[in-house]
């Protein structure tokens, strides 16, 4: 079994491939992703840590979230051209994200985490989210999980 290719290696190789095939927009977007990761590296280095693949995935997820917010604002402002550009960047970034859990699996994971941690009130939310993050790492979209944890704890 071969070792999975690191995100950094994939980005480097894909940038080279896009450059060779003359895909200027893709090259620009890949360079933007690489720059964001370098910024995160520098920020982490200041605190004396090195970014893991999960940290990099979190960085990519935050890039998707900010672009999703931008798309919404552009559409509200009647700027479909800019919204399309952001949506293209979202699609590219998502190519580098691990597959997310489907809704049923996420709901089951949240219920299990609430049960396993003995959480009963909203004060326990951090404990539940921490357990989910530890167990599922990069395959968990914390934004989606957050809402389910809130509803699970408020219903309990």
Secondary structure, DSSP 8 states (H G I E B T S, - for coil): ------HHHHHHHHHHHHHHTT-HHHHHHHHHHHHHHHHHHHHHHHTT----HHHHHHHHHHHHHHHHHHHHHHHHTT-HHHHHHHHHHHHHHHTTS-----HHHHHHHHHHHHHHHT--SGGGHHHHHHHHHHHHGGG--HHHHHHHHHHHHHH-
